[in-house]
Amino acid sequence: MRVWLLRHGETDWNARRRYLGRTDLPLSGRGRLALIRADFAPDRVYVSPLGRTAETAELLFPGARQIVVPDLREMDFGVFEGKSWREMEDLPAYRAWVEGGCVDAPPGGESRRAFADRVCAAFASLVDGAAASGEARLVIVAHGGTQMASLERFALPRRDYFDWNGPLGGGFVLDAARWREERVLTLLDTVQYTGGEGR
């Protein structure tokens, strides 16, 4: 089985380098125009409850049935949500968070461990289900954080959390041959489905 774990297309906050987690922003006009139809057509695609993933899935895989998985949603950045690092570089709480490796919970937000545990449980459940039913492929359109948390925990070769941040409108293709016995996925390829007018 092959697993595609993809990131949504560009939003205005992505373009402006603002923290985007729980806020339900749509794709920007440029983000929509940049996305191109994928080179395969799955019957179903799993998405987070945030609309930017559904929009992306519809553009990449028109007509595929979308199944919402609530726990695939992005990290909750608390009071940092919607702000750029430049706006917060002198804020003590932000400096402490960054200097601590962005591991602790931002004020009012979610710690990386809580986020990763939530996302990885949902991701593993999808892989388990697809493998048990003999699916040839599993396609997920979610978030950069979803990619980083899931692949740091389950993917080979081993990489640190931030090294798994895929491109907007793209992500990773993984092989699940070792999943049932070892709970690991092997990286096969990095893909990107952009190249339209908004690129």
Accessible surface in RSA format (square Angstrom, percent):
REM  Atomic radii and reference values for relative SASA: ProtOr
REM  Chains: A
REM  Algorithm: Lee & Richards
REM  Probe-radius: 1.40
REM  Slices: 20
REM RES _ NUM      All-atoms   Total-Side   Main-Chain    Non-polar    All polar
REM                ABS   REL    ABS   REL    ABS   REL    ABS   REL    ABS   REL
RES MET A   1    47.04  24.4   8.87   5.9  38.17  90.9  12.57  10.7  34.48  45.7
RES ARG A   2   100.08  42.0 100.08  51.0   0.00   0.0  21.23  29.0  78.84  47.8
RES VAL A   3     0.00   0.0   0.00   0.0   0.00   0.0   0.00   0.0   0.00   0.0
RES TRP A   4    31.43  12.6  31.43  15.2   0.00   0.0  29.08  15.5   2.35   3.8
RES LEU A   5     0.00   0.0   0.00   0.0   0.00   0.0   0.00   0.0   0.00   0.0
RES LEU A   6     0.00   0.0   0.00   0.0   0.00   0.0   0.00   0.0   0.00   0.0
RES ARG A   7    39.88  16.7  39.88  20.3   0.00   0.0   0.00   0.0  39.88  24.2
RES HIS A   8     5.79   3.2   5.79   4.0   0.00   0.0   0.00   0.0   5.79   6.7
RES GLY A   9     1.37   1.7   0.00   N/A   1.37   1.7   1.37   3.7   0.00   0.0
RES GLU A  10    30.30  17.4  28.10  21.3   2.20   5.2   9.39  18.2  20.91  17.1
RES THR A  11     0.00   0.0   0.00   0.0   0.00   0.0   0.00   0.0   0.00   0.0
RES ASP A  12    80.69  56.5  78.93  78.6   1.76   4.2  13.01  30.6  67.69  67.5
RES TRP A  13    50.14  20.1  50.14  24.3   0.00   0.0  35.34  18.8  14.80  24.0
RES ASN A  14    27.44  18.9  14.07  13.6  13.37  32.2   5.51  13.3  21.93  21.2
RES ALA A  15    50.74  46.7  20.51  31.7  30.23  68.8  26.50  37.3  24.25  64.2
RES ARG A  16   136.30  57.2 119.26  60.8  17.04  40.6  50.73  69.3  85.57  51.9
RES ARG A  17   186.59  78.3 171.53  87.4  15.06  35.9  55.61  76.0 130.98  79.4
RES ARG A  18    52.40  22.0  43.27  22.1   9.13  21.7   4.44   6.1  47.96  29.1
RES TYR A  19    52.05  24.3  46.94  26.7   5.11  13.3  35.04  26.3  17.00  21.0
RES LEU A  20    14.63   8.1   3.30   2.4  11.33  28.5   3.30   2.3  11.33  30.5
RES GLY A  21     0.00   0.0   0.00   N/A   0.00   0.0   0.00   0.0   0.00   0.0
RES ARG A  22   117.46  49.3 104.27  53.2  13.19  31.4  43.94  60.1  73.52  44.6
RES THR A  23    40.31  28.7  33.86  34.3   6.45  15.4  31.60  42.4   8.72  13.2
RES ASP A  24    86.92  60.9  60.47  60.2  26.45  62.5  25.02  58.9  61.90  61.7
RES LEU A  25    38.91  21.7  38.56  27.6   0.36   0.9  38.88  27.3   0.03   0.1
RES PRO A  26    83.59  60.9  78.25  71.3   5.34  19.4  80.48  66.4   3.10  19.3
RES LEU A  27     9.44   5.3   0.00   0.0   9.44  23.7   0.00   0.0   9.44  25.4
RES SER A  28    12.37  10.5   6.15   8.2   6.22  14.3  12.37  26.3   0.00   0.0
RES GLY A  29    51.50  63.5   0.00   N/A  51.50  63.5  36.86 101.2  14.64  32.8
RES ARG A  30   133.16  55.9 124.73  63.6   8.44  20.1  49.28  67.3  83.89  50.8
RES GLY A  31     1.36   1.7   0.00   N/A   1.36   1.7   0.89   2.4   0.47   1.1
RES ARG A  32   101.57  42.6  95.84  48.9   5.73  13.6  30.12  41.2  71.45  43.3
RES LEU A  33   101.28  56.4  92.34  66.1   8.95  22.5  95.64  67.2   5.64  15.2
RES ALA A  34    11.37  10.5  11.37  17.5   0.00   0.0  11.37  16.0   0.00   0.0
RES LEU A  35    14.79   8.2   0.51   0.4  14.28  35.9   0.51   0.4  14.28  38.4
RES ILE A  36    75.13  42.8  70.53  52.5   4.59  11.1  75.13  54.1   0.00   0.0
RES ARG A  37   156.50  65.7 134.57  68.6  21.93  52.2  46.68  63.8 109.81  66.6
RES ALA A  38     9.49   8.7   0.00   0.0   9.49  21.6   0.14   0.2   9.35  24.8
RES ASP A  39   130.04  91.1  88.88  88.5  41.16  97.3  51.21 120.5  78.83  78.6
RES PHE A  40    34.15  17.1  18.87  11.7  15.28  39.8  30.97  18.8   3.18   9.1
RES ALA A  41    69.69  64.1  51.31  79.2  18.37  41.8  51.92  73.1  17.77  47.1
RES PRO A  42    12.49   9.1   3.80   3.5   8.69  31.6   6.03   5.0   6.46  40.2
RES ASP A  43   124.71  87.4 107.48 107.0  17.23  40.7  30.72  72.3  93.99  93.7
RES ARG A  44    73.02  30.7  69.15  35.3   3.87   9.2   7.14   9.8  65.88  39.9
RES VAL A  45     0.24   0.2   0.24   0.2   0.00   0.0   0.24   0.2   0.00   0.0
RES TYR A  46    38.04  17.8  38.04  21.6   0.00   0.0   9.79   7.4  28.25  34.8
RES VAL A  47     0.49   0.3   0.49   0.4   0.00   0.0   0.49   0.4   0.00   0.0
RES SER A  48     1.68   1.4   0.00   0.0   1.68   3.9   0.00   0.0   1.68   2.3
RES PRO A  49    58.11  42.4  33.03  30.1  25.08  91.2  36.23  29.9  21.88 136.0
RES LEU A  50    16.28   9.1  15.97  11.4   0.32   0.8  16.10  11.3   0.19   0.5
RES GLY A  51    27.72  34.2   0.00   N/A  27.72  34.2  27.34  75.0   0.39   0.9
RES ARG A  52     0.52   0.2   0.52   0.3   0.00   0.0   0.00   0.0   0.52   0.3
RES THR A  53     0.00   0.0   0.00   0.0   0.00   0.0   0.00   0.0   0.00   0.0
RES ALA A  54    33.33  30.6  32.24  49.8   1.08   2.5  32.57  45.9   0.76   2.0
RES GLU A  55    42.30  24.3  36.87  27.9   5.42  12.9  31.28  60.5  11.01   9.0
RES THR A  56     0.00   0.0   0.00   0.0   0.00   0.0   0.00   0.0   0.00   0.0
RES ALA A  57     0.80   0.7   0.33   0.5   0.46   1.1   0.36   0.5   0.44   1.2
RES GLU A  58    85.76  49.2  83.88  63.5   1.88   4.5  42.70  82.6  43.06  35.2
RES LEU A  59    51.36  28.6  42.92  30.7   8.44  21.2  44.82  31.5   6.54  17.6
RES LEU A  60     0.17   0.1   0.00   0.0   0.17   0.4   0.00   0.0   0.17   0.4
RES PHE A  61     3.79   1.9   0.54   0.3   3.26   8.5   2.73   1.7   1.06   3.0
RES PRO A  62    55.27  40.3  38.57  35.2  16.70  60.7  38.86  32.1  16.42 102.0
RES GLY A  63    73.92  91.2   0.00   N/A  73.92  91.2  42.44 116.5  31.48  70.5
RES ALA A  64    14.17  13.0   1.99   3.1  12.18  27.7   4.53   6.4   9.64  25.5
RES ARG A  65   146.63  61.6 137.31  70.0   9.33  22.2  70.39  96.2  76.24  46.2
RES GLN A  66    59.02  33.0  33.33  24.4  25.68  61.1  17.80  37.9  41.21  31.3
RES ILE A  67    47.21  26.9  44.28  33.0   2.93   7.1  47.21  34.0   0.00   0.0
RES VAL A  68    83.30  54.8  62.97  57.0  20.32  49.0  62.97  54.7  20.32  55.1
RES VAL A  69    23.32  15.3  22.54  20.4   0.78   1.9  23.32  20.3   0.00   0.0
RES PRO A  70    81.62  59.5  81.62  74.4   0.00   0.0  81.62  67.4   0.00   0.0
RES ASP A  71    59.45  41.6  58.90  58.6   0.55   1.3   3.89   9.1  55.56  55.4
RES LEU A  72     0.00   0.0   0.00   0.0   0.00   0.0   0.00   0.0   0.00   0.0
RES ARG A  73    86.63  36.4  86.63  44.2   0.00   0.0  21.63  29.6  64.99  39.4
RES GLU A  74    17.40  10.0  15.35  11.6   2.05   4.9   0.47   0.9  16.93  13.8
RES MET A  75     9.54   4.9   9.54   6.3   0.00   0.0   5.92   5.0   3.62   4.8
RES ASP A  76    40.06  28.1  40.06  39.9   0.00   0.0  11.97  28.2  28.09  28.0
RES PHE A  77    26.48  13.2  26.48  16.4   0.00   0.0  26.48  16.1   0.00   0.0
RES GLY A  78     4.69   5.8   0.00   N/A   4.69   5.8   3.51   9.6   1.19   2.7
RES VAL A  79    76.47  50.3  66.36  60.1  10.11  24.4  75.11  65.3   1.35   3.7
RES PHE A  80     0.10   0.1   0.10   0.1   0.00   0.0   0.10   0.1   0.00   0.0
RES GLU A  81    19.83  11.4   7.63   5.8  12.19  29.0   7.63  14.8  12.19  10.0
RES GLY A  82    12.92  15.9   0.00   N/A  12.92  15.9   4.93  13.5   7.99  17.9
RES LYS A  83    86.01  42.0  86.01  52.8   0.00   0.0  56.27  50.6  29.74  31.7
RES SER A  84    14.74  12.5  14.74  19.7   0.00   0.0   9.53  20.3   5.21   7.3
RES TRP A  85   113.19  45.4 112.74  54.6   0.45   1.1  90.14  48.1  23.05  37.4
RES ARG A  86   161.65  67.9 148.78  75.8  12.87  30.6  51.67  70.6 109.98  66.7
RES GLU A  87   101.94  58.5  62.21  47.1  39.73  94.6  43.14  83.4  58.81  48.0
RES MET A  88     2.44   1.3   1.82   1.2   0.62   1.5   2.44   2.1   0.00   0.0
RES GLU A  89    68.30  39.2  66.42  50.3   1.87   4.5  16.59  32.1  51.71  42.2
RES ASP A  90   124.05  86.9 103.66 103.2  20.39  48.2  37.64  88.6  86.40  86.2
RES LEU A  91    75.95  42.3  71.74  51.3   4.21  10.6  74.29  52.2   1.66   4.5
RES PRO A  92   103.21  75.2  95.57  87.1   7.64  27.8  99.84  82.4   3.37  21.0
RES ALA A  93    42.30  38.9  28.44  43.9  13.86  31.5  37.26  52.5   5.04  13.3
RES TYR A  94    13.68   6.4  13.68   7.8   0.00   0.0   8.06   6.1   5.61   6.9
RES ARG A  95   116.82  49.0 114.03  58.1   2.79   6.6  26.56  36.3  90.26  54.7
RES ALA A  96    66.39  61.0  50.93  78.6  15.46  35.2  56.44  79.5   9.95  26.4
RES TRP A  97    17.21   6.9  10.22   4.9   6.99  16.4  15.66   8.3   1.55   2.5
RES VAL A  98    65.45  43.1  56.59  51.2   8.86  21.3  56.59  49.2   8.86  24.0
RES GLU A  99   129.27  74.2  90.74  68.6  38.53  91.7  51.26  99.1  78.01  63.7
RES GLY A 100    46.75  57.6   0.00   N/A  46.75  57.6  31.53  86.5  15.22  34.1
RES GLY A 101    34.24  42.2   0.00   N/A  34.24  42.2  32.58  89.4   1.67   3.7
RES CYS A 102    23.36  17.7  20.97  23.4   2.39   5.6   3.62   9.2  19.74  21.3
RES VAL A 103    67.37  44.3  66.80  60.5   0.57   1.4  66.80  58.0   0.57   1.6
RES ASP A 104   102.01  71.5  98.27  97.8   3.74   8.8  26.80  63.1  75.21  75.0
RES ALA A 105    50.80  46.7  29.73  45.9  21.07  47.9  29.73  41.9  21.07  55.8
RES PRO A 106     2.77   2.0   0.21   0.2   2.57   9.3   0.65   0.5   2.13  13.2
RES PRO A 107    59.83  43.6  48.26  44.0  11.57  42.0  59.83  49.4   0.00   0.0
RES GLY A 108    73.87  91.1   0.00   N/A  73.87  91.1  40.04 109.9  33.82  75.8
RES GLY A 109    24.60  30.3   0.00   N/A  24.60  30.3   1.23   3.4  23.37  52.3
RES GLU A 110    30.73  17.6  25.78  19.5   4.95  11.8  18.36  35.5  12.36  10.1
RES SER A 111    30.82  26.0  28.69  38.3   2.12   4.9  20.07  42.7  10.75  15.1
RES ARG A 112    37.86  15.9  37.33  19.0   0.52   1.2  12.11  16.6  25.74  15.6
RES ARG A 113   174.19  73.1 167.35  85.3   6.84  16.3  63.69  87.0 110.50  67.0
RES ALA A 114    50.35  46.3  39.84  61.5  10.51  23.9  46.01  64.8   4.33  11.5
RES PHE A 115     0.03   0.0   0.03   0.0   0.00   0.0   0.03   0.0   0.00   0.0
RES ALA A 116    10.48   9.6  10.48  16.2   0.00   0.0  10.48  14.8   0.00   0.0
RES ASP A 117    62.24  43.6  56.68  56.4   5.56  13.2  26.83  63.1  35.41  35.3
RES ARG A 118    33.32  14.0  23.05  11.7  10.27  24.4  31.79  43.4   1.53   0.9
RES VAL A 119     0.00   0.0   0.00   0.0   0.00   0.0   0.00   0.0   0.00   0.0
RES CYS A 120     1.67   1.3   1.10   1.2   0.57   1.3   1.45   3.7   0.22   0.2
RES ALA A 121    67.56  62.1  51.07  78.8  16.50  37.5  60.93  85.8   6.63  17.6
RES ALA A 122    13.02  12.0   3.40   5.2   9.63  21.9  11.85  16.7   1.17   3.1
RES PHE A 123     0.00   0.0   0.00   0.0   0.00   0.0   0.00   0.0   0.00   0.0
RES ALA A 124     9.19   8.4   9.19  14.2   0.00   0.0   9.19  12.9   0.00   0.0
RES SER A 125    70.39  59.5  59.94  80.0  10.45  24.1  26.12  55.6  44.28  62.0
RES LEU A 126    25.64  14.3  21.19  15.2   4.45  11.2  23.58  16.6   2.06   5.6
RES VAL A 127     0.00   0.0   0.00   0.0   0.00   0.0   0.00   0.0   0.00   0.0
RES ASP A 128    55.22  38.7  50.03  49.8   5.19  12.3  26.27  61.8  28.95  28.9
RES GLY A 129    40.39  49.8   0.00   N/A  40.39  49.8  35.72  98.0   4.67  10.5
RES ALA A 130     9.92   9.1   4.21   6.5   5.71  13.0   7.62  10.7   2.29   6.1
RES ALA A 131    18.71  17.2   9.87  15.2   8.84  20.1  13.95  19.6   4.76  12.6
RES ALA A 132    80.41  73.9  50.39  77.8  30.03  68.3  51.62  72.7  28.79  76.3
RES SER A 133    77.39  65.4  41.15  54.9  36.25  83.5  48.28 102.8  29.12  40.8
RES GLY A 134    64.16  79.1   0.00   N/A  64.16  79.1  34.84  95.6  29.32  65.7
RES GLU A 135    55.06  31.6  45.32  34.3   9.74  23.2  10.05  19.4  45.01  36.7
RES ALA A 136    83.09  76.4  64.17  99.0  18.91  43.0  71.91 101.3  11.18  29.6
RES ARG A 137    91.77  38.5  80.98  41.3  10.79  25.7  14.22  19.4  77.55  47.0
RES LEU A 138     5.18   2.9   3.23   2.3   1.95   4.9   5.18   3.6   0.00   0.0
RES VAL A 139     2.40   1.6   0.77   0.7   1.63   3.9   0.77   0.7   1.63   4.4
RES ILE A 140     0.00   0.0   0.00   0.0   0.00   0.0   0.00   0.0   0.00   0.0
RES VAL A 141     0.00   0.0   0.00   0.0   0.00   0.0   0.00   0.0   0.00   0.0
RES ALA A 142     0.00   0.0   0.00   0.0   0.00   0.0   0.00   0.0   0.00   0.0
RES HIS A 143     0.13   0.1   0.13   0.1   0.00   0.0   0.00   0.0   0.13   0.2
RES GLY A 144     3.62   4.5   0.00   N/A   3.62   4.5   2.83   7.8   0.79   1.8
RES GLY A 145     3.26   4.0   0.00   N/A   3.26   4.0   2.41   6.6   0.85   1.9
RES THR A 146     0.00   0.0   0.00   0.0   0.00   0.0   0.00   0.0   0.00   0.0
RES GLN A 147     0.00   0.0   0.00   0.0   0.00   0.0   0.00   0.0   0.00   0.0
RES MET A 148    20.47  10.6  20.47  13.5   0.00   0.0  20.25  17.2   0.22   0.3
RES ALA A 149     1.45   1.3   0.00   0.0   1.45   3.3   0.14   0.2   1.31   3.5
RES SER A 150     0.00   0.0   0.00   0.0   0.00   0.0   0.00   0.0   0.00   0.0
RES LEU A 151     0.24   0.1   0.00   0.0   0.24   0.6   0.00   0.0   0.24   0.6
RES GLU A 152    65.81  37.8  57.73  43.7   8.08  19.2  15.64  30.3  50.17  41.0
RES ARG A 153   100.00  42.0  83.02  42.3  16.98  40.4  39.51  54.0  60.48  36.7
RES PHE A 154    21.15  10.6  21.15  13.1   0.00   0.0  21.15  12.8   0.00   0.0
RES ALA A 155     0.06   0.1   0.00   0.0   0.06   0.1   0.00   0.0   0.06   0.2
RES LEU A 156    37.68  21.0  37.57  26.9   0.11   0.3  37.68  26.5   0.00   0.0
RES PRO A 157    78.67  57.3  71.89  65.5   6.78  24.6  78.20  64.6   0.47   2.9
RES ARG A 158   137.30  57.6 112.33  57.3  24.97  59.5  66.04  90.3  71.26  43.2
RES ARG A 159    84.19  35.3  69.39  35.4  14.80  35.2  26.94  36.8  57.25  34.7
RES ASP A 160   105.75  74.1 103.21 102.7   2.53   6.0  22.86  53.8  82.89  82.7
RES TYR A 161    10.97   5.1  10.67   6.1   0.30   0.8   6.78   5.1   4.20   5.2
RES PHE A 162   113.14  56.6 101.65  63.0  11.49  29.9 101.69  61.6  11.45  32.8
RES ASP A 163    90.56  63.4  70.78  70.4  19.78  46.8  17.60  41.4  72.96  72.8
RES TRP A 164     0.00   0.0   0.00   0.0   0.00   0.0   0.00   0.0   0.00   0.0
RES ASN A 165    75.84  52.3  50.63  48.9  25.21  60.7   7.09  17.1  68.76  66.5
RES GLY A 166     3.35   4.1   0.00   N/A   3.35   4.1   1.57   4.3   1.78   4.0
RES PRO A 167    41.27  30.1  29.59  27.0  11.68  42.5  40.57  33.5   0.70   4.4
RES LEU A 168    43.92  24.5  38.76  27.7   5.16  13.0  38.92  27.3   5.00  13.5
RES GLY A 169     0.00   0.0   0.00   N/A   0.00   0.0   0.00   0.0   0.00   0.0
RES GLY A 170     0.00   0.0   0.00   N/A   0.00   0.0   0.00   0.0   0.00   0.0
RES GLY A 171     0.00   0.0   0.00   N/A   0.00   0.0   0.00   0.0   0.00   0.0
RES PHE A 172     8.00   4.0   8.00   5.0   0.00   0.0   8.00   4.8   0.00   0.0
RES VAL A 173    11.53   7.6  11.53  10.4   0.00   0.0  11.53  10.0   0.00   0.0
RES LEU A 174     0.00   0.0   0.00   0.0   0.00   0.0   0.00   0.0   0.00   0.0
RES ASP A 175    24.74  17.3  24.10  24.0   0.64   1.5   5.30  12.5  19.44  19.4
RES ALA A 176    10.61   9.8   1.13   1.7   9.48  21.6   1.32   1.9   9.29  24.6
RES ALA A 177    74.98  68.9  43.95  67.8  31.04  70.6  54.23  76.4  20.76  55.0
RES ARG A 178   100.70  42.3  99.03  50.5   1.67   4.0  38.91  53.2  61.78  37.4
RES TRP A 179     1.43   0.6   1.43   0.7   0.00   0.0   1.43   0.8   0.00   0.0
RES ARG A 180   156.86  65.9 128.46  65.5  28.40  67.6  58.43  79.9  98.43  59.7
RES GLU A 181   138.41  79.5 101.71  76.9  36.71  87.4  64.01 123.8  74.40  60.7
RES GLU A 182    87.89  50.5  67.24  50.9  20.65  49.2  32.86  63.6  55.03  44.9
RES ARG A 183   102.30  43.0  98.46  50.2   3.84   9.1  50.96  69.6  51.34  31.1
RES VAL A 184    10.72   7.1  10.69   9.7   0.03   0.1  10.69   9.3   0.03   0.1
RES LEU A 185     0.05   0.0   0.00   0.0   0.05   0.1   0.05   0.0   0.00   0.0
RES THR A 186    44.72  31.8  44.70  45.3   0.02   0.0  41.12  55.2   3.60   5.4
RES LEU A 187    35.01  19.5  18.87  13.5  16.14  40.6  18.87  13.3  16.14  43.4
RES LEU A 188    84.12  46.8  50.24  35.9  33.88  85.2  53.03  37.2  31.09  83.7
RES ASP A 189    78.25  54.8  72.48  72.1   5.77  13.6  18.61  43.8  59.64  59.5
RES THR A 190    76.36  54.3  55.76  56.5  20.60  49.1  40.92  55.0  35.44  53.6
RES VAL A 191    25.70  16.9  20.51  18.6   5.19  12.5  25.70  22.3   0.00   0.0
RES GLN A 192    97.80  54.7  73.68  53.8  24.11  57.4  21.16  45.0  76.64  58.1
RES TYR A 193    15.76   7.4  15.76   9.0   0.00   0.0  12.84   9.6   2.92   3.6
RES THR A 194    30.33  21.6  17.23  17.5  13.10  31.2  11.12  14.9  19.21  29.0
RES GLY A 195    34.87  43.0   0.00   N/A  34.87  43.0   6.14  16.9  28.73  64.3
RES GLY A 196    22.80  28.1   0.00   N/A  22.80  28.1  17.10  46.9   5.70  12.8
RES GLU A 197   156.30  89.7 119.08  90.1  37.22  88.6  53.43 103.3 102.87  84.0
RES GLY A 198     8.75  10.8   0.00   N/A   8.75  10.8   5.51  15.1   3.24   7.3
RES ARG A 199   206.27  86.6 147.30  75.1  58.97 140.4  56.99  77.9 149.28  90.5
END  Absolute sums over single chains surface
CHAIN  1 A     9368.2       7359.8       2008.3       4832.7       4535.5
END  Absolute sums over all chains
TOTAL          9368.2       7359.8       2008.3       4832.7       4535.5
